[in-house]
Amino acid sequence: MKKLLILIFSALLIFTMTACTNNAADTSKAKNSDGQTVIRVVTKDDGPSNPESVKYYNTLEKALKRDENLNVKFQLVEVPSGDYSEKLNLMLTGGDIPDLIYFQGGDQQMAQQNLLENLTPYVKNSKYIKNILQPYDKERLKNYPYLLWIKPLDQKTPVIRKDWFDKMTTSQKLMANPTPDNYYAFLKELVTTHPGGDKKPAYGITVAGDIAELDSTFQMAFGINQTWLKNSDGTYVFSKVSNNEKELLTYYHKLYTDGILDPQYITKQWDTKEKAFYDGDTAVISGTNGKVIDLYNGKMTQVNGKQAELVVLPAAKGEYQGFGATDVTKESRGYAISSQSKHKDLVFKVLDYLASPKGQMFDRLGFENEDYKIDNGQIVLTDKYYNEWFARYWEPSEFNIDKPLKTPLLSEPAVKSQDLVKQAYTQDNNFILPDKFVTNWDAMQNLYKEYATDIITGKRPVSDFDKFVQEWNKAGGDELTKYANQKLK
């Protein structure tokens, strides 16, 4: 009976969504009074109420007309404030599905309902995109052909301001051999000597809401180099229920208890995390290598002076060293094209244009005379570029534009962060969960987060990790582990 009800609900959901999406698609099918084809776009950082977003897409319209003779009008869709993935999901399941959609989670539900276009043939026949894909991009597209996200590896690297780093009496020696013990000593020195004066920093490190950013620095040192760890007998265990994870959480608990980890990390958001960094309340934060580190560096020097430029810290060194394994099952975020759109080919032409030299010139560099200037035929990037601009679409490793750069595309710390991530690249062994495991997966993940938070903050003893493993196995972990061992062997 339960299965029958689920089937009926699914059928009703598909019928409702398809009917609504067809209505939405029909609305965008007509051209406007200027003869432009309207393409509806929904993204996390752009909306019709944001003047910079409107300016970006208005400029893109003119570039497409000038360079490709594509007569397009972008209509930005406003997403209510709050959790983007959640609000987007509510909009899409309500039947309002734009032509071009940026996902940051929640895309698999849409793909399973056949509401996202398979991008494989589009990429194969593209003029530019197929030439800028990295091996991990190709592997992800092969495994899950609904999202495109052509960016550098997205591992996060820790950073500290240079003037503080240079004041540390033992910093150079400790970070030359960044074992977990040496990392602890380094962070402890920061909160005891206060290189910023006036009791700054108050904490050695903070993160935004959960321990994923801590993991990027420390987990490989504790032997967690993949999602599924191989035992000595050849079997696999999920890393979050391994003894390695228990040791890692014990380490985090020590950071928390000894006043090194910000006790308010649980409630930190990305903006309050960054504010604490710029204000000197915390010494170390992590950010996505490359452009995000570039933005951090620009903001830090803008607020605290050139001497406060950033130093990129290494990953902790132990059994392994690196910033985490790279997931190639699918893109964790990216752009999708609605299968219900009447303009699928046109939408992909826009995406392909953004991978061209002229498209890259705009998307990567911004507005002329604001984010960059032309000096004797060479591009000079401005402070506004370094402090504010970000590429909304593609950032291939090889930057192909029509004019040479006189100033570097990224600051020295940003380049260093990319180099460290590339050197430590390793591929993960995880896989896309079959439908039968998806129902329990969120509950299993939440169970981990609850126990991990309680162990770190001391609400539970470390020994309770064994109780967590038992509960996780009962919640579906035993069955999932059996499947994983069959899959990975």
N, C-alpha and C positions, 0 to 999 in steps of 0.2 A: 504493500500500500504506500509506504514511504517513497519507494522508487517511482511509483506511478505519479504521485503528487509532484515530485521533482521534475519528471518529464513534462507534466502539464504546465508547471510554472515556467520551465525553460521555453516551451513552445510559445506561451503567451508573451514572454519577454522578447523573444525574437520577433514575433508578429508586431508587437507594439513598437519596438525600436525600428524595425524595417519600415513600417508605415510612417512613423514620424520622420525618419531620416530621408525618406523619399520626398516628403513634404518640404523638408529643409533644403534638400538638393534642388527641388524644383524652384524654390525661391531664389537660389543663387544662379539658376540657369540663365536667367535673362540678363542682357547687357544693360548697362546704365545709359543715361542720356548722351554720354560722350562716346558710346560705342565700345566701352571697355568691358572685358569679361571680369566679373566679380569673383574673387577667390577669398573665401573666408578662412581666417587663420586664428588659431588659439595657441598661445605660448605662455610660459610661466612669467616671464619678465616684461612682456609687452601687452599693452592694452590701449584702447581708444582714449583713456583718460590720462595717459602718459605722453606729454608733448614730444619727448625724445623718440618714443616708439613711433608716433605718427610721422615725425620727420624722417625717420629711417625708412619706413615703408613708402612714403611719398617719393623719396629720393630713389628708392629701388624701382618704383614704377617708371620713373623717367629713364633710368639706366636700361631697363628691359626694352623700352620703346626705342631708345636710341641705338642700342647695341644689337638687339635681337629682333626688333620689329614685333615685339609682343605687347599687345595693348591690354594691360592688366590693371585692375583696381583691387587693392587689398582692403578687406574689411576685417579689422581686428575685433575679436570677440573678448569681451570683458569676463574675467573669472572672478567670482566673489573672493574677498580676502579670507585668509585661513589656509589650511592645508591644501596645496595645489592639487595633488593627486586625488584627494577626496572630493574637492569641489568639481574638478574636471569629470570625475566618474559620475557624479550626480547629474551633470549636464548631459553627458553622453548617453547614460541610461535613460534620461528623460527624452531622448530622441533628437537632441540638437547636436548634430555631428558636423563640424566644419570640414572644409576640403583638406586643409593641412593642419595636423595636430602635433603638438609637442607633448610627449609623455615623460613622466618621471615616476613610473610605476602605474599599475592598473591597466596596461595595454593588453596583457594576455587575455583578459576577459573579453575585450573587444575582438581580438584576433580569433578567439574560439567561436565567436558568433559570426565569423566571416565578414566583419565590418571594416577590416583593414586590408589594404591592397598588398598583394605579393609584389615586392619591389625588384625581385631578381631579374625579370626581363627588361625592366627599365634601366637598371644598372648596366646590364650586359650591352645594351644599345646606346648607352650614354656617350657623350663626347668627352667629358672631363672627369666625371665622378669615378668611373672605372679605373682611371689612371692614378688616383690619389689614395686608394684604399690600402691600408696596411694589412699584413697577414692576419692580425687578430680581427680587423674589420671584416675581411672576407670570410673568416671562419664563423663569426657571429651571424653574418648575413646568410650563410649556408644553413646554419642551425635554426635561424629564426628570421625569415625574410620580410619582416614587417616594419622594422625600425632602421633608420640611418642616423649615425652619430659619428661623424668623421672628426675625431679629436685625438690629441695625444693620449697616451696611457693616463688614466685618471687617479692613480695612486696619490695619496696625500703625504706631504713631507713636513716635518717640524721646522720651525724657524724661530730665531731670537734676534733682537736688535744687536748690532755689532758693538756699539759702545759698552753695552753691558757684558757681552761675551768677552771682550778684551780686558775687562776689569777682574774677571774671575782668575784667581791665582792658580787654579789647577785645571782650568777648562780645556786648554789645548791638549794636555796629556790625557785627560779622561776621554775626550771625544776622539782621540786618535785610536783608542781601543774601547769602543762604546759598549762594553758588556752591560747587562742589566744592573749589576752592582755599581759600575762606574757611572752609568746614567743616573742612578739613584743619588750617588754622591754629588754629581754635577747639579742636579735639581735641588738637592738639600742645601748646597752652598749658596744657591741663588736666594733662598728664603731666609738664610741666616746672616748673610753679609749685606743684603739689600743694595746691589750696585746702583740702583736708581735713586738712593737716598730717600729720606722721609718714609721709611718702612716699605719701600717699593723694590721688588714686587712682593705682594702679600702671598702669592702662590707661585709655584714653579711652573705649573701647566694647567690649562683648562681645555674643555672640549664642549661641543654643542649638543648636549642632551643625552648622548649615549657614548659608549666606549669604542665605537668604530674608529674614531680618529686616534685613540690610544693604541688600538690594535695595529694600525698601519705602521706604527713605530716599533712596537714591542713583540707582537705575536710570533714572528718568524724566529726570533731569538729563543723562544720557548719551544721550538720544534713544530710550530703550526705553519706549515708551508703550503698546505692545500686544504680544501674543505673536508676531504676524506683522507684520514691518515692511515697509512699502511702499518699494520702490526708486524711483529717478527715472524708470526706464523702465516703471513700472507693475506690475512683478512683485513677489512677496512672498518674504521670506526669514525663516526661523525666528530669533527674536531671540537665542537662545542661541548661534547660529553666525554672528552678524553682527559687523561691525567695531565696532559700538557696544559689544557685549559684551566684545570684546577690550580696548577702552579702559577699560571698567568694571573688569575683572579687574586691569588694570595699576594702576588707582587703589587697589584693595583690597590689592594687593601692596605698594604704598608705605605704606599704613596699617599693614600687618603688619611690614614691614621697619623702619619708624621707631618701633616700639614703641607704636603707638596702638591697634591691634587686638589684643585678648587672644590670645596664641599658643596658649592652651588652648581656643579657641572650638570646635574640632572635637569635643572630648569633653564639652563643656558640655551639660547637660540643663537643662530649664526651671527646676528647683529650684535647681541650683547657679549658674545665671545670675542668678537673683533674689537669692540669698544674697550673691553677689559685689557686687551693687548695694547692698543694705542695709548690708553690712559696709564699704562704701567702697573696695573693691578696684577697682571700675570705676565710671566716671562716668556713662556713658550706656547704657541698654538700651532696647529697643523692646517695646511690648505692644499688644495689640488695643485700639483706641480705645474709649472709653466705660468699661464696667464693669471691665475688666482694669486700665486706668489708674487707676480709682478704688481698686481693691484695692492696687495698687502705692503709691498716695499714702497710703492708710490705714496700710499696714504701715511705710512709710518714716517717717512722722511718729510712729508708735507707737514705733519703735526709736530715732529720732534727734531727736525733738522737732518742734514746730510749724514752726520755722524751716527745716526740711528738706522742706517741702511741695514738690511737683514743679512744674517748668516744662516745658511741652510744646514741643519744638523743631520747627521747620519742616522740610519735605522740602527736600532740596538743589535748587537752582535752576539750570537750564541750558537745554538745548533745550526741555525741558518742566519742569513742577514738579508733583509730586503723590506720593501714596503707593502708586501702582500702579493698573493698570486693573482694573475689576471684572469678574470672570468671570460670565457669565449663561448658560453652557451648562447648568449643573446646580448644585445645592447641593454644596459640597465636603464637608459634614457634615450631619447632621440625623437626624430620626426617621422610621422606616419602619414600616409595618404588614405583618406576614407574611400572604401570600396564603393560607397554610394555616390561619390562625387561625380558630377557630369564633366569635370574638367581635369581628370587624372593626368592625361598627357601634358597639359599645360602646366599643372602644378609641378610635375617632375622637371619640365624645362626650366622652371624657375630655380629649382634646386640644383640643376646641372649648371646653370649660368653662374650661380654663386661659387662654383668650383673652378670657373674659368679665371684667367689672369685679371680681367676687368672686374669680375664679380668679387674676386679675392681682394682686389685693390680697395673696393668699397667696404666689404664686410669685415676685413681684418684691420683696415687702417682708419675708417671713419670718414669724417667730413673734411674736405680740403679747407685750409685756412683756419680750422678749429683744432682738429686732431693731428693734422700734418700740414706741411707747407712744401712747395717745390722750390728748391734752390739750385739754380744752374742744372736743371734736369735731374736732380737727385731729390729723394724724399727725406725730409727732416721731420721727425715725430716731435710733437709738442708735449708739454707737461700734462695737458688735458688728456692726451692719448694714454699716457702711462698711468694716470690716476683714475680714469673713468671708462675708457673705451673697452668693449669686449666684443668678440665675434659672436654674432647670434647664430651662425650656422657652422661652416666648416673651418677647421684648422689643420690642414694636412702638414706632415712633417717637412715637406719641401714647399717653400713659399714662392710661388711662381707668379710674378707680376711684371708689368711692362717697363717699369722704371726702377733703377737701383736705389737701395736704401743707404742714406748717408749716416743715419743713426740706427742703432740696433733695434730689432723688433721687440726684444725682451731685455729686461735689465739683467745684470750679471747674476743676482740671486735666482731669478726665474730660470735662466739657462742652466745654472748649477742644479736646480731641483729636477729639471728634465733629464739631465745627464745621469744623476744618481738613480732615477727611476729606470731609465733604459738599461743601465749596467746591472740592475738587480732583477730584470724581467724574468718571470717564471710563469708558466701556464697552469691554471687551476684544473682540477679533475672533477668539478661539479657537473651537474646535468639538470636539464629542465624537468621539473617534477611532473610525473604523470597525474592525470586528473584525480585518481583515487587517493592521492596523498595531499592534494591541495586543501581539502576541507579542514584537515587537522593542522596544517602547517603553521597558520597564524597563531593558533593556540600554543603550539610547541615553541615557536619563536618568543611569544610573550612570556611563556614559562621560564625560558632562559633569561630574558631581560629582568624578570622579577628576581630570580635567584641571584643573578650576577650583581644587580644593584644592591641587594640586601647584604651580600657577602662583602662587597667593596666597602660599603658604609658601616659595616659591623652590626647590622640588625640581625644577621644570622652568622653563626660560626662557619669557618671554612669547611668544617666537616659536613655541613649540610649540603655541600655539593653532591655528595653521594645520594642524598635524598632526591635532589633534582634529577640526577641520572635515572633513578628508578621511575620517577614520575614522567620524565620525558619518554622513556621506553614504553610505559603503559599508554601514553597519549598517542602512540603511533610510531614511536622510534624503533621498536623492535622490527616491525614490518618494513619500515623504510630502510633500515640497515640491511635486512636480508635482500631487498631489491637492489640496494647499492652494490652489495658484494657480487650479485649476479651481473649487474650492469658494468662494473669496473673491471671484472675479470674477463 
